[in-house]
Amino acid sequence: MSRRKSPDSPLFPLELPVPDFSFELAARRDGFWPIAGADEAGRGPLAGPVVAAAVILDPDLIPAGLNDSKLLSAEQREVLFKEIMATATVSIASSSATHIDTTDILKASLDAMRRAIDGLAIAARFALIDGRDVPQGLSCHAKAIVKGDSRSASIAAASIVAKVTRDRMMARADATFPLYGFATHVGYATEKHRTAIDSHGPCSLHRLTFRPFRTA
């Protein structure tokens, strides 16, 4: 049931621990199917959107090497992103910096996950959510899993899709706002980014309710 498709790449050592499909199989035994994993990327940066992804994996074509996106290199994430997009049902949603400032980062993240899950072309009957909170208003049953991106294959896949998508969005933003170096740090509070903010002030992508803007 959880046979993994081997990648055409030596990037993924066989000894690397990977999330499994046990949470998905347990939900299926309880009568729920299809099952989506959901995760977000970009809760911590000073700039840019928070991006959420929902993924329904094909149990017979689970890409080998799925893991928490933070544990993978950019090259590994790109390989897995292509495999996930080719073999799974995927939906992506985002909340802008303005949305984050209007509500807060947790509410904006959960809202993006809700929209990603509800936007799946195949309706999920159950969703596995990374973290401690389940988005309100979901159209399906759901379970929150702490550190789910390193425990559930579906959530790991969602974490990869969200991270790659957000990184690409920030790379495009770099062309519009070249003074900040978004393609390099993707909005995180690096020294280079903070120096650019000090020199040029914030742009429309910055989250003005975050420090250092809040204390300026």
C-alpha positions as CSV (number, residue, x, y, z in Angstrom):
1,M,0.0,0.0,0.0
2,S,2.8,2.4,0.7
3,R,5.3,1.3,-2.0
4,R,7.6,4.2,-2.7
5,K,8.7,5.3,-6.2
6,S,12.4,5.5,-6.4
7,P,13.8,8.8,-7.7
8,D,16.1,8.9,-10.6
9,S,18.7,10.6,-8.5
10,P,21.5,9.7,-6.0
11,L,20.5,12.7,-3.8
12,F,18.5,10.6,-1.3
13,P,20.6,8.2,0.9
14,L,18.7,5.1,1.8
15,E,19.7,5.4,5.5
16,L,17.9,8.8,5.8
17,P,14.8,8.4,8.1
18,V,11.7,9.4,6.3
19,P,8.0,10.0,7.2
20,D,5.7,7.0,6.6
21,F,2.1,6.5,5.5
22,S,0.8,5.2,8.9
23,F,-1.4,8.1,9.7
24,E,-3.0,8.0,6.3
25,L,-3.6,4.2,6.6
26,A,-5.1,4.6,10.0
27,A,-7.6,7.2,8.7
28,R,-8.4,4.9,5.8
29,R,-9.2,2.1,8.2
30,D,-11.6,4.4,9.9
31,G,-13.4,4.8,6.6
32,F,-11.9,8.1,5.3
33,W,-10.5,8.4,1.8
34,P,-9.0,10.4,0.1
35,I,-6.7,11.9,2.7
36,A,-4.7,15.1,2.3
37,G,-1.7,16.4,4.1
38,A,-1.4,20.1,4.6
39,D,1.5,22.4,5.7
40,E,2.7,25.9,5.2
41,A,6.0,27.7,4.5
42,G,7.0,31.2,5.6
43,R,5.6,31.9,9.0
44,G,8.9,33.4,10.3
45,P,10.1,35.8,7.6
46,L,9.8,39.6,7.8
47,A,8.5,39.8,4.2
48,G,6.4,37.9,1.7
49,P,3.3,35.7,1.9
50,V,2.8,32.6,3.9
51,V,2.2,29.8,1.5
52,A,0.2,26.6,2.2
53,A,-0.1,23.4,0.2
54,A,-2.5,20.4,0.4
55,V,-1.4,17.1,-1.1
56,I,-3.3,13.8,-1.7
57,L,-0.6,11.2,-2.5
58,D,-1.2,8.2,-4.7
59,P,-0.4,5.3,-2.3
60,D,1.2,3.4,-5.1
61,L,3.5,6.3,-6.2
62,I,4.8,7.9,-3.1
63,P,8.1,9.6,-4.0
64,A,11.1,8.2,-2.1
65,G,12.9,10.7,0.1
66,L,9.9,12.7,1.3
67,N,10.8,14.6,4.5
68,D,10.3,17.9,6.3
69,S,11.4,20.5,3.7
70,K,13.7,22.1,6.2
71,L,15.8,18.9,6.3
72,L,16.3,18.8,2.5
73,S,18.6,20.7,0.3
74,A,17.2,23.0,-2.4
75,E,18.2,20.5,-5.0
76,Q,16.4,17.7,-3.2
77,R,13.3,19.8,-2.8
78,E,13.2,20.6,-6.5
79,V,13.5,16.9,-7.5
80,L,10.7,15.9,-5.1
81,F,8.5,18.9,-6.1
82,K,8.5,17.7,-9.7
83,E,7.6,14.1,-8.6
84,I,4.9,15.3,-6.3
85,M,3.3,17.5,-8.9
86,A,3.5,14.6,-11.4
87,T,1.9,11.9,-9.2
88,A,-0.3,13.6,-6.6
89,T,-3.3,15.9,-6.4
90,V,-2.0,19.3,-5.2
91,S,-3.6,22.6,-4.2
92,I,-1.7,25.8,-3.2
93,A,-3.0,28.9,-1.4
94,S,-1.3,31.9,0.2
95,S,-1.9,34.8,2.6
96,S,-0.3,38.1,1.8
97,A,1.7,40.3,4.1
98,T,-1.3,42.6,4.3
99,H,-3.5,39.7,5.3
100,I,-0.9,38.7,8.0
101,D,-0.8,42.3,9.3
102,T,-4.6,42.5,9.4
103,T,-5.1,39.3,11.4
104,D,-1.9,37.6,12.7
105,I,0.5,35.0,11.3
106,L,-1.2,32.0,12.9
107,K,-4.7,32.9,11.6
108,A,-3.3,33.8,8.2
109,S,-1.4,30.4,8.0
110,L,-4.5,28.4,9.0
111,D,-6.7,30.3,6.6
112,A,-4.2,29.5,3.7
113,M,-4.2,25.8,4.7
114,R,-8.0,25.8,4.8
115,R,-8.2,27.3,1.3
116,A,-5.5,24.9,0.0
117,I,-7.5,21.9,1.3
118,D,-10.8,23.1,0.0
119,G,-9.2,23.9,-3.3
120,L,-8.2,20.3,-4.1
121,A,-9.6,19.0,-7.4
122,I,-10.4,15.8,-5.6
123,A,-12.2,16.6,-2.3
124,A,-10.4,15.2,0.7
125,R,-12.5,13.4,3.3
126,F,-9.8,13.8,5.9
127,A,-6.9,16.2,6.4
128,L,-3.7,15.8,8.3
129,I,-2.4,19.2,9.5
130,D,1.1,20.0,10.5
131,G,1.2,21.6,14.0
132,R,-1.1,21.9,16.9
133,D,-4.1,23.7,15.3
134,V,-6.8,22.7,12.8
135,P,-8.1,25.4,10.5
136,Q,-11.7,26.4,11.2
137,G,-14.3,25.9,8.6
138,L,-12.8,22.9,6.9
139,S,-15.2,20.9,4.7
140,C,-13.7,17.6,5.9
141,H,-12.5,15.9,9.1
142,A,-9.0,16.8,10.2
143,K,-6.3,15.9,12.7
144,A,-3.4,18.1,13.8
145,I,0.0,16.4,14.1
146,V,2.9,18.0,15.9
147,K,6.0,17.8,13.8
148,G,3.8,16.2,11.2
149,D,6.2,17.1,8.3
150,S,8.7,14.6,9.7
151,R,6.1,11.9,10.5
152,S,3.5,11.9,7.8
153,A,4.4,11.4,4.1
154,S,1.4,13.5,2.9
155,I,2.3,16.4,5.2
156,A,6.0,16.1,4.2
157,A,4.9,16.4,0.5
158,A,2.9,19.4,1.4
159,S,5.8,21.1,3.2
160,I,8.0,20.6,0.1
161,V,5.4,22.0,-2.3
162,A,4.8,25.0,0.0
163,K,8.5,25.7,0.4
164,V,9.4,25.5,-3.3
165,T,6.4,27.6,-4.3
166,R,7.2,30.3,-1.8
167,D,10.9,30.4,-2.7
168,R,9.9,30.8,-6.3
169,M,7.5,33.6,-5.4
170,M,10.2,35.5,-3.5
171,A,12.7,35.0,-6.4
172,R,10.1,36.7,-8.7
173,A,9.6,39.5,-6.1
174,D,13.4,40.1,-6.2
175,A,13.0,41.5,-9.7
176,T,10.3,44.0,-8.6
177,F,12.1,44.9,-5.3
178,P,15.8,44.5,-6.1
179,L,17.1,46.5,-3.2
180,Y,16.2,43.8,-0.6
181,G,17.8,40.6,-1.9
182,F,14.7,38.5,-1.6
183,A,16.0,35.9,-4.0
184,T,18.8,35.2,-1.5
185,H,17.1,35.2,1.9
186,V,13.4,34.8,0.8
187,G,12.3,37.4,3.3
188,Y,14.0,36.0,6.5
189,A,15.7,38.4,8.9
190,T,19.3,38.0,7.7
191,E,21.9,40.7,8.3
192,K,21.7,41.7,4.6
193,H,17.9,42.0,4.8
194,R,18.0,44.1,8.0
195,T,20.6,46.4,6.5
196,A,18.5,46.9,3.4
197,I,15.5,47.7,5.5
198,D,17.5,50.2,7.5
199,S,18.8,51.8,4.3
200,H,15.6,51.8,2.2
201,G,12.7,51.3,4.6
202,P,10.0,48.7,4.1
203,C,8.3,47.8,0.8
204,S,4.8,46.5,0.3
205,L,5.9,42.9,0.9
206,H,7.1,43.6,4.4
207,R,5.0,42.5,7.4
208,L,4.7,45.7,9.4
209,T,3.4,44.1,12.5
210,F,6.6,42.1,12.8
211,R,9.7,43.3,14.5
212,P,11.8,45.3,13.6
213,F,9.0,47.4,12.1
214,R,6.8,47.2,15.2
215,T,9.5,48.7,17.4
216,A,10.7,51.3,14.9
